[in-house]
């Protein structure tokens, strides 16, 4: 079964931010190593790297016209995603718990991949 894991950064320190610079270098390296390890985990297909939320544009259609906002749709914005091939939801939850954002102020949303159209 395939699952899509959406990673929400929340208050997770982002590289280049003051909060990130405030982390000890050893912790920064550990976070990078954790993400690298996840990308190599069995069943994981990493998503493309997403730009930072301040580069996002959100498109909505009102009265038949596209309206573009220079921001993420949700305040937090999605920080990344991955696809996991796993036996069940419990395995997806176990992998999600290893994602640094889940312990550093963000969250991971898991959705089974389903074709419903």
DSSP file (Angstrom, degrees, kcal/mol; ACC not computed):
  #  RESIDUE AA STRUCTURE BP1 BP2  ACC     N-H-->O    O-->H-N    N-H-->O    O-->H-N    TCO  KAPPA ALPHA  PHI   PSI    X-CA   Y-CA   Z-CA
    1    1 A X              0   0    0      0, 0.0    85,-2.8     0, 0.0     2,-0.4   0.000 360.0 360.0 360.0 140.9    0.0    0.0    0.0
    2    2 A X  E     -A   85   0A   0    111,-0.3   111,-2.9    83,-0.2     2,-0.4  -0.790 360.0-172.4-101.4 143.1    1.3    3.5   -0.8
    3    3 A X  E     -AB  84 112A   0     81,-2.6    81,-2.9    -2,-0.4     2,-0.5  -0.970  16.2-143.8-129.0 145.0    1.1    6.4    1.6
    4    4 A X  E     -AB  83 111A   0    107,-3.1   107,-2.5    -2,-0.4     2,-0.6  -0.953  14.2-158.0-107.2 127.2    1.9   10.1    1.0
    5    5 A X  E     -AB  82 110A   0     77,-2.9    77,-1.5    -2,-0.5     2,-0.6  -0.929   2.9-160.1-108.2 117.0    3.5   11.8    4.0
    6    6 A X  E     -AB  81 109A   0    103,-3.1   103,-2.7    -2,-0.6     2,-0.6  -0.856   9.6-148.8 -98.1 123.7    3.1   15.6    4.0
    7    7 A X  E     -AB  80 108A   0     73,-3.1    72,-3.6    -2,-0.6    73,-1.3  -0.835   8.4-164.4-100.7 117.6    5.6   17.3    6.3
    8    8 A X  E     -AB  78 107A   0     99,-3.1    99,-2.1    -2,-0.6    70,-0.2  -0.892   8.4-155.6-100.6 124.6    4.5   20.6    7.9
    9    9 A X    >   +     0   0    0     68,-0.7     3,-2.7    -2,-0.5    -1,-0.1   0.854  25.9 167.5 -70.0 -35.7    7.3   22.6    9.3
   10   10 A X  T 3  S-     0   0    0     67,-0.4    96,-0.3     1,-0.3    -1,-0.2  -0.384  77.8 -19.9  56.6-126.0    5.3   24.5   11.9
   11   11 A X  T 3  S+     0   0    0     94,-1.7    -1,-0.3    90,-0.1    95,-0.2   0.226  98.5 137.8 -97.4  13.4    7.8   26.2   14.2
   12   12 A X    <   -     0   0    0     -3,-2.7     2,-0.2    93,-0.1    93,-0.1  -0.380  65.7-105.9 -57.6 130.8   10.6   23.8   13.1
   13   13 A X        -     0   0    0     91,-0.3     2,-0.4     6,-0.1    -1,-0.1  -0.420  35.6-145.9 -61.7 129.9   13.8   25.9   12.7
   14   14 A X    >   -     0   0    0     -2,-0.2     3,-2.5     1,-0.1     6,-0.5  -0.783  27.9 -93.5 -97.8 140.9   14.6   26.3    8.9
   15   15 A X  T 3  S+     0   0    0     -2,-0.4     3,-0.1     1,-0.3    -1,-0.1  -0.232 113.9  24.2 -51.1 135.1   18.1   26.4    7.6
   16   16 A X  T 3  S+     0   0    0      1,-0.4    -1,-0.3     2,-0.1     2,-0.1   0.174  98.0 115.2  93.3 -17.1   19.3   30.0    7.3
   17   17 A X  S <> S-     0   0    0     -3,-2.5     4,-2.5     1,-0.1    -1,-0.4  -0.384  79.7-113.3 -81.8 163.5   16.8   31.2   10.0
   18   18 A X  H  > S+     0   0    0      1,-0.2     4,-1.4     2,-0.2     5,-0.1   0.883 119.3  54.8 -61.0 -38.5   17.9   32.7   13.3
   19   19 A X  H  4 S+     0   0    0      2,-0.2     4,-0.4     1,-0.2    -1,-0.2   0.904 109.1  47.5 -62.5 -40.5   16.3   29.7   15.1
   20   20 A X  H >4 S+     0   0    0     -6,-0.5     3,-1.6     1,-0.2    -2,-0.2   0.930 109.7  52.2 -64.4 -45.5   18.5   27.4   13.0
   21   21 A X  H 3< S+     0   0    0     -4,-2.5    -1,-0.2     1,-0.3    -2,-0.2   0.767 103.6  60.4 -62.8 -24.7   21.6   29.4   13.6
   22   22 A X  T 3< S+     0   0    0     -4,-1.4    -1,-0.3    -5,-0.2     2,-0.2   0.626  86.5  93.0 -77.8 -13.9   20.8   29.1   17.3
   23   23 A X  S <  S-     0   0    0     -3,-1.6     5,-0.0    -4,-0.4    -3,-0.0  -0.567  90.5-102.9 -77.7 142.7   21.0   25.3   17.2
   24   24 A X    >>  -     0   0    0     -2,-0.2     4,-2.0     1,-0.1     3,-0.7  -0.350  30.5-117.6 -59.3 146.6   24.3   23.7   18.1
   25   25 A X  H 3> S+     0   0    0      1,-0.3     4,-2.5     2,-0.2     5,-0.2   0.852 114.8  58.1 -56.8 -36.7   26.2   22.6   14.9
   26   26 A X  H 3> S+     0   0    0      1,-0.2     4,-1.7     2,-0.2    -1,-0.3   0.873 107.1  47.8 -63.6 -35.6   26.1   19.0   16.1
   27   27 A X  H <> S+     0   0    0     -3,-0.7     4,-2.2     2,-0.2    -2,-0.2   0.889 109.5  52.8 -72.1 -38.8   22.2   19.2   16.3
   28   28 A X  H  X S+     0   0    0     -4,-2.0     4,-2.2     1,-0.2    -2,-0.2   0.937 111.0  47.1 -58.8 -46.8   22.1   20.7   12.8
   29   29 A X  H  X S+     0   0    0     -4,-2.5     4,-2.4     1,-0.2    -1,-0.2   0.872 109.8  53.7 -63.7 -37.2   24.2   17.9   11.4
   30   30 A X  H  X S+     0   0    0     -4,-1.7     4,-2.4     2,-0.2    -1,-0.2   0.890 107.7  50.4 -65.3 -39.0   22.0   15.3   13.2
   31   31 A X  H  X S+     0   0    0     -4,-2.2     4,-2.2     2,-0.2    -2,-0.2   0.936 111.4  47.6 -64.5 -46.4   18.8   16.8   11.6
   32   32 A X  H  X S+     0   0    0     -4,-2.2     4,-2.4     1,-0.2    -2,-0.2   0.914 112.5  50.3 -59.1 -42.2   20.4   16.6    8.2
   33   33 A X  H  X S+     0   0    0     -4,-2.4     4,-2.5     1,-0.2    -2,-0.2   0.886 107.4  53.9 -64.5 -38.9   21.5   13.0    8.8
   34   34 A X  H  X S+     0   0    0     -4,-2.4     4,-2.2     2,-0.2    -1,-0.2   0.927 110.7  45.8 -61.8 -44.5   18.0   12.1   10.0
   35   35 A X  H  X S+     0   0    0     -4,-2.2     4,-2.1     2,-0.2    -2,-0.2   0.911 112.2  51.1 -65.2 -41.1   16.5   13.3    6.8
   36   36 A X  H  X S+     0   0    0     -4,-2.4     4,-0.7     1,-0.2    -2,-0.2   0.903 110.5  50.0 -61.6 -41.0   19.2   11.6    4.7
   37   37 A X  H >< S+     0   0    0     -4,-2.5     3,-0.9     1,-0.2     4,-0.4   0.907 108.6  51.9 -64.2 -43.0   18.5    8.4    6.5
   38   38 A X  H >< S+     0   0    0     -4,-2.2     3,-1.4     1,-0.2    -1,-0.2   0.898 104.4  56.8 -60.2 -40.9   14.8    8.6    5.9
   39   39 A X  H 3< S+     0   0    0     -4,-2.1     7,-0.3     1,-0.3    -1,-0.2   0.710 110.7  44.8 -65.4 -19.0   15.3    9.2    2.2
   40   40 A X  T << S+     0   0    0     -3,-0.9    -1,-0.3    -4,-0.7    -2,-0.2   0.407  86.4 120.0-101.8  -0.4   17.2    5.8    2.1
   41   41 A X  S X  S-     0   0    0     -3,-1.4     3,-2.0    -4,-0.4    -3,-0.0  -0.327  78.6 -89.3 -66.4 146.5   14.7    3.9    4.2
   42   42 A X  T 3  S+     0   0    0      1,-0.3    -1,-0.1    42,-0.1     3,-0.1  -0.304 112.3  15.4 -56.8 134.0   13.1    0.9    2.5
   43   43 A X  T 3  S+     0   0    0      1,-0.2    42,-2.5    41,-0.1     2,-0.4   0.363  95.7 127.9  86.4  -5.1    9.9    1.8    0.6
   44   44 A X  E <   -C   84   0A   0     -3,-2.0     2,-0.5    40,-0.2    -1,-0.2  -0.727  36.1-174.9 -93.4 131.4   10.6    5.6    0.6
   45   45 A X  E     -C   83   0A   0     38,-3.1    38,-2.6    -2,-0.4    -5,-0.1  -0.967  28.4-134.7-115.3 109.5   10.5    7.7   -2.5
   46   46 A X  E     -C   82   0A   0     -2,-0.5    36,-0.2    -7,-0.3     2,-0.1  -0.300  15.6-125.0 -65.0 146.9   11.6   11.2   -1.5
   47   47 A X        -     0   0    0     34,-1.5    -1,-0.1     1,-0.1     3,-0.1  -0.388  37.9 -83.0 -80.8 167.4    9.7   14.1   -2.8
   48   48 A X        -     0   0    0      1,-0.1     2,-0.3    -2,-0.1    33,-0.3  -0.390  55.9 -94.6 -65.7 148.4   11.2   16.9   -4.8
   49   49 A X        -     0   0    0     31,-0.1     2,-0.3    -3,-0.1    -1,-0.1  -0.507  43.4-142.3 -68.2 130.4   12.8   19.6   -2.6
   50   50 A X        -     0   0    0     29,-0.5     3,-0.1    -2,-0.3    -1,-0.0  -0.707  12.3-117.7 -94.9 144.2   10.4   22.4   -2.0
   51   51 A X        -     0   0    0     -2,-0.3    -1,-0.1     1,-0.1     5,-0.0  -0.172  48.1 -75.6 -66.9 171.0   11.3   26.1   -1.9
   52   52 A X    >   -     0   0    0      1,-0.1     3,-2.2     2,-0.0     4,-0.2  -0.325  44.2-109.0 -70.4 154.0   10.8   28.1    1.3
   53   53 A X  G >  S+     0   0    0      1,-0.3     3,-1.9     2,-0.2    -1,-0.1   0.788 113.9  66.1 -56.2 -31.4    7.2   29.2    2.2
   54   54 A X  G 3  S+     0   0    0      1,-0.3    -1,-0.3    17,-0.1    -2,-0.0   0.622  98.1  55.5 -70.5  -8.2    7.9   32.9    1.4
   55   55 A X  G <  S+     0   0    0     -3,-2.2    -1,-0.3     2,-0.0    -2,-0.2   0.423  88.1 112.6 -95.9  -0.8    8.4   31.9   -2.3
   56   56 A X    <   -     0   0    0     -3,-1.9     2,-0.4    -4,-0.2    16,-0.1  -0.357  47.9-163.2 -76.8 151.3    4.9   30.3   -2.5
   57   57 A X        -     0   0    0     13,-0.2     2,-0.5    -2,-0.1    13,-0.2  -0.994   6.5-153.2-128.8 139.2    2.0   31.5   -4.5
   58   58 A X  E     -D   69   0B   0     11,-2.7    11,-2.7    -2,-0.4     2,-0.5  -0.957   8.3-156.8-115.8 129.6   -1.6   30.3   -3.9
   59   59 A X  E     +D   68   0B   0     -2,-0.5     2,-0.3     9,-0.2     9,-0.2  -0.903  16.3 169.1-110.8 130.1   -4.1   30.3   -6.7
   60   60 A X  E     -D   67   0B   0      7,-2.4     7,-3.6    -2,-0.5     2,-0.6  -0.959  27.8-132.0-131.4 152.3   -7.8   30.4   -6.2
   61   61 A X  E     +D   66   0B   0     -2,-0.3     2,-0.4     5,-0.2     5,-0.2  -0.930  26.0 175.5-110.3 123.7  -10.5   31.0   -8.8
   62   62 A X  E >  S-D   65   0B   0      3,-2.7     3,-2.0    -2,-0.6    -2,-0.0  -0.995  72.3  -9.1-127.6 129.4  -13.2   33.6   -8.0
   63   63 A X  T 3  S-     0   0    0     -2,-0.4    -1,-0.1     1,-0.3     3,-0.1   0.854 130.0 -56.5  52.5  37.3  -15.9   34.5  -10.5
   64   64 A X  T 3  S+     0   0    0      1,-0.2     2,-0.4    -3,-0.0    -1,-0.3   0.510 116.6 110.1  77.7   4.5  -14.0   32.6  -13.2
   65   65 A X  E <  S-D   62   0B   0     -3,-2.0    -3,-2.7     2,-0.0     2,-0.3  -0.924  71.0-117.1-118.3 139.1  -10.8   34.6  -12.7
   66   66 A X  E     -D   61   0B   0     -2,-0.4     2,-0.5    -5,-0.2    -5,-0.2  -0.548  25.9-163.6 -72.0 130.2   -7.5   33.4  -11.2
   67   67 A X  E     -D   60   0B   0     -7,-3.6    -7,-2.4    -2,-0.3     2,-0.5  -0.978   6.1-158.1-115.1 126.1   -6.6   35.2   -8.0
   68   68 A X  E     -D   59   0B   0     -2,-0.5     2,-0.4    -9,-0.2    -9,-0.2  -0.912   6.3-168.1-112.3 127.6   -3.0   34.8   -6.9
   69   69 A X  E     -D   58   0B   0    -11,-2.7   -11,-2.7    -2,-0.5     2,-1.8  -0.929  24.9-130.8-111.6 138.0   -1.8   35.4   -3.3
   70   70 A X  S    S+     0   0    0     -2,-0.4     2,-0.3   -13,-0.2   -13,-0.2  -0.526  80.4  62.3 -86.6  70.8    1.9   35.6   -2.5
   71   71 A X  S    S-     0   0    0     -2,-1.8    -2,-0.2   -16,-0.1     2,-0.1  -0.969  91.7 -75.6-173.0 171.7    1.8   33.1    0.4
   72   72 A X        -     0   0    0     -2,-0.3   -14,-0.1     3,-0.2    -2,-0.0  -0.445  40.1-121.6 -75.6 158.8    1.1   29.5    1.3
   73   73 A X  S    S+     0   0    0    -16,-0.1     2,-0.3    -2,-0.1    -1,-0.1   0.949 102.3  41.3 -67.1 -49.6   -2.5   28.4    1.5
   74   74 A X  S    S-     0   0    0      1,-0.1    -2,-0.1    -3,-0.0     3,-0.1  -0.756  93.8-118.7 -96.2 148.7   -2.2   27.4    5.1
   75   75 A X  S    S+     0   0    0     -2,-0.3    -3,-0.2     1,-0.2    -1,-0.1   0.872 113.2  45.4 -53.9 -41.0   -0.2   29.6    7.5
   76   76 A X  S    S-     0   0    0    -67,-0.0   -67,-0.2   -68,-0.0    -1,-0.2   0.877  96.2-156.2 -72.9 -37.7    2.3   26.8    8.2
   77   77 A X        -     0   0    0     -3,-0.1   -68,-0.7   -69,-0.1     2,-0.4   0.247  29.1 -75.3  72.5 153.7    2.8   25.7    4.6
   78   78 A X  E     -A    8   0A   0    -70,-0.2   -70,-0.3     1,-0.1     3,-0.1  -0.725  36.8-166.5 -84.8 130.1    4.0   22.2    3.5
   79   79 A X  E     -     0   0A   0    -72,-3.6   -29,-0.5    -2,-0.4     2,-0.3   0.706  61.9 -45.8 -89.3 -22.0    7.7   21.8    4.1
   80   80 A X  E     -A    7   0A   0    -73,-1.3   -73,-3.1   -31,-0.1    -1,-0.3  -0.975  50.7-139.2 173.7-178.2    8.1   18.6    2.0
   81   81 A X  E     -A    6   0A   0     -2,-0.3   -34,-1.5   -33,-0.3     2,-0.3  -0.975   7.6-168.4-157.1 163.6    6.6   15.2    1.2
   82   82 A X  E     -AC   5  46A   0    -77,-1.5   -77,-2.9    -2,-0.3     2,-0.5  -0.974  20.9-126.7-151.6 161.8    7.6   11.7    0.5
   83   83 A X  E     -AC   4  45A   0    -38,-2.6   -38,-3.1    -2,-0.3     2,-0.5  -0.940  23.9-164.1-112.5 134.2    5.9    8.5   -0.7
   84   84 A X  E     -AC   3  44A   0    -81,-2.9   -81,-2.6    -2,-0.5     2,-0.7  -0.974  13.7-155.5-123.0 128.4    6.1    5.4    1.3
   85   85 A X  E     +A    2   0A   0    -42,-2.5     2,-0.3    -2,-0.5   -83,-0.2  -0.917  40.1 149.3 -97.0 114.6    5.3    1.8    0.2
   86   86 A X        -     0   0    0    -85,-2.8     3,-0.1    -2,-0.7   -43,-0.0  -0.932  58.0-112.3-146.0 165.1    4.4   -0.1    3.4
   87   87 A X  S    S-     0   0    0     -2,-0.3     2,-0.3     1,-0.1    -1,-0.1   0.859  89.9 -16.8 -66.8 -37.6    2.3   -2.9    4.7
   88   88 A X  S  > S-     0   0    0    -87,-0.1     4,-1.4     1,-0.1     3,-0.5  -0.936  73.0 -84.8-161.1 175.6   -0.1   -0.7    6.7
   89   89 A X  H  > S+     0   0    0     -2,-0.3     4,-2.7     1,-0.2     5,-0.2   0.835 118.6  63.0 -62.6 -34.5   -0.8    2.6    8.4
   90   90 A X  H  > S+     0   0    0      1,-0.2     4,-2.2     2,-0.2    -1,-0.2   0.889 102.8  49.3 -60.5 -38.7    1.2    1.6   11.5
   91   91 A X  H  > S+     0   0    0     -3,-0.5     4,-2.0     2,-0.2    -1,-0.2   0.878 110.6  50.7 -67.0 -37.4    4.4    1.3    9.4
   92   92 A X  H  X S+     0   0    0     -4,-1.4     4,-2.6     2,-0.2    -2,-0.2   0.899 109.8  50.1 -66.5 -40.4    3.6    4.8    8.0
   93   93 A X  H  X S+     0   0    0     -4,-2.7     4,-2.1     2,-0.2    -2,-0.2   0.908 108.5  53.0 -63.3 -41.9    3.1    6.2   11.5
   94   94 A X  H  < S+     0   0    0     -4,-2.2     4,-0.5     1,-0.2    -2,-0.2   0.906 112.3  44.2 -61.4 -41.9    6.4    4.7   12.6
   95   95 A X  H >< S+     0   0    0     -4,-2.0     3,-1.6     1,-0.2     4,-0.5   0.922 110.4  54.9 -68.8 -42.8    8.3    6.3    9.7
   96   96 A X  H >< S+     0   0    0     -4,-2.6     3,-1.4     1,-0.3     6,-0.3   0.859 100.8  60.0 -58.1 -36.1    6.5    9.6   10.2
   97   97 A X  T 3< S+     0   0    0     -4,-2.1    -1,-0.3     1,-0.3    -2,-0.2   0.697  99.6  57.8 -66.2 -18.5    7.6    9.7   13.9
   98   98 A X  T <  S+     0   0    0     -3,-1.6     2,-0.4    -4,-0.5    -1,-0.3   0.579  79.8 105.6 -86.1 -10.9   11.3    9.6   12.6
   99   99 A X  S X> S-     0   0    0     -3,-1.4     3,-1.7    -4,-0.5     4,-0.6  -0.581  71.6-138.3 -74.8 122.8   10.8   12.8   10.6
  100  100 A X  H >> S+     0   0    0     -2,-0.4     3,-1.6     1,-0.3     4,-1.2   0.838  99.1  62.2 -51.8 -39.5   12.6   15.6   12.4
  101  101 A X  H 34>S+     0   0    0      1,-0.3     5,-2.7     2,-0.2     4,-0.3   0.832  94.8  63.4 -57.4 -31.0    9.9   18.2   11.8
  102  102 A X  H <45S+     0   0    0     -3,-1.7    -1,-0.3    -6,-0.3    -2,-0.2   0.765 113.2  33.2 -66.2 -24.8    7.5   16.0   13.8
  103  103 A X  H <<5S+     0   0    0     -3,-1.6    -1,-0.2    -4,-0.6    -2,-0.2   0.509 113.2  60.8-106.6  -6.7    9.6   16.5   17.0
  104  104 A X  T  <5S-     0   0    0     -4,-1.2   -91,-0.3    -3,-0.3    -2,-0.2   0.150 130.1 -67.1-110.8  19.5   10.8   20.0   16.3
  105  105 A X  T   5S+     0   0    0      1,-0.3   -94,-1.7    -4,-0.3    -3,-0.2   0.438 107.4  85.1 115.0   0.4    7.5   21.9   16.2
  106  106 A X      < -     0   0    0     -5,-2.7    -1,-0.3   -96,-0.3     2,-0.3  -0.209  61.0-134.0-111.9-155.6    5.9   20.6   13.0
  107  107 A X  E     -B    8   0A   0    -99,-2.1   -99,-3.1    -2,-0.1     2,-0.4  -0.974   6.6-130.8-158.6 163.3    3.7   17.6   12.1
  108  108 A X  E     -B    7   0A   0     -2,-0.3     2,-0.5  -101,-0.2  -101,-0.2  -0.990  14.9-156.6-126.2 124.3    3.4   14.9    9.5
  109  109 A X  E     -B    6   0A   0   -103,-2.7  -103,-3.1    -2,-0.4     2,-0.5  -0.862  10.3-156.7 -98.9 131.5    0.0   14.2    7.8
  110  110 A X  E     +B    5   0A   0     -2,-0.5     2,-0.4  -105,-0.2  -105,-0.2  -0.923  13.2 177.8-111.9 130.3   -0.3   10.7    6.4
  111  111 A X  E     -B    4   0A   0   -107,-2.5  -107,-3.1    -2,-0.5     2,-0.2  -0.996  30.1-123.2-130.5 131.4   -2.7    9.9    3.6
  112  112 A X  E     -B    3   0A   0     -2,-0.4     2,-0.6  -109,-0.2  -109,-0.3  -0.494  33.8-116.5 -64.0 139.1   -3.2    6.6    1.8
  113  113 A X        +     0   0    0   -111,-2.9     2,-0.4    -2,-0.2  -111,-0.3  -0.715  49.7 164.4 -79.2 118.6   -2.7    7.0   -1.9
  114  114 A X        -     0   0    0     -2,-0.6     2,-0.7     0, 0.0  -111,-0.0  -0.996  37.2-137.9-138.3 140.0   -6.1    6.2   -3.5
  115  115 A X        +     0   0    0     -2,-0.4    -2,-0.0     1,-0.1     0, 0.0  -0.889  30.6 163.7 -96.9 118.0   -7.5    6.8   -6.9
  116  116 A X              0   0    0     -2,-0.7    -1,-0.1     1,-0.1     0, 0.0   0.173 360.0 360.0-122.8  17.4  -11.1    7.9   -6.5
  117  117 A X              0   0    0      0, 0.0    -1,-0.1     0, 0.0    -2,-0.0   0.367 360.0 360.0-123.0 360.0  -11.9    9.4   -9.8
